[in-house]
């Protein structure tokens, strides 16, 4: 049986998938922004192997992860595993739990605890023409933000709002639990706005400026590798906050919320 | 009430408010503007002379002690 291999990056880590051409073509489409050329001399940090194009079995480095499951479950698991790989494989960068989008090289960092609507706001801003860097990890290196352009993940509850991101017919079978939207990877020179987002149906969409010291403390809360980053990481976060505008945003009306973010980005510091 | 910081703390002052980071365990603590004024006294191990200042200073030290960021000069955790 013909097999194929494709290689991808997750920040500083590399991962590969070995499977049938049917699978590899689809994985390569979904993770297009992170695909790199195969280099046999550079070992992969994670090696997936998929058997079967109907019910499928997923293994990693010989360990069984899933056995005889729907193809959508395989993709869900790969997306999850790649996220975990990125979190643990980039010690040089400060990793903030949040999304990053940009306009003209100036990034907006969207952060907050799980479930507050980070990805939803990121998706809204991308529909407004913002460039995409990540919806999961804002990686802040010594020279600025680094893209981790994994596919944008849109959960079923939010899909009705994002019709333009619906998967094409040949990928729909793979995306029954979430849409994984392959967006091109953008670049940014600096973080200009930090948004602490909260989605709350009971409150009106509104924006509030956040004092810089408060912003720094809250960003630290969303930085799982802060202790490992040490003083260098803390100072990098502080420098970013010093040069950015930080806001609390209740994003109930997504259109208005996106307008408010654009206003902050375009306003003088 | 002379105290010193626990370990090597990192301090960033943003718009007059200090944020203290303890690299040893990753804890972060935000000080208000009044407290920030007394941080240099802590690092220098100097108590203010003025009794009115001492009261304010004591509140600051209590704040830091509650956060576990200072110890007595003899090394006891306050």
Interface residues (C-beta under 8 A of the other chain):
Chain A: X211 X212 X213 X214 X216 X217 X220 X221 X226 X227 X230 X231 X234 X235 X238 X241 X242
Chain B: X8 X10 X12 X14 X15 X17 X18 X19 X21 X23 X25 X26 X28 X29 X30
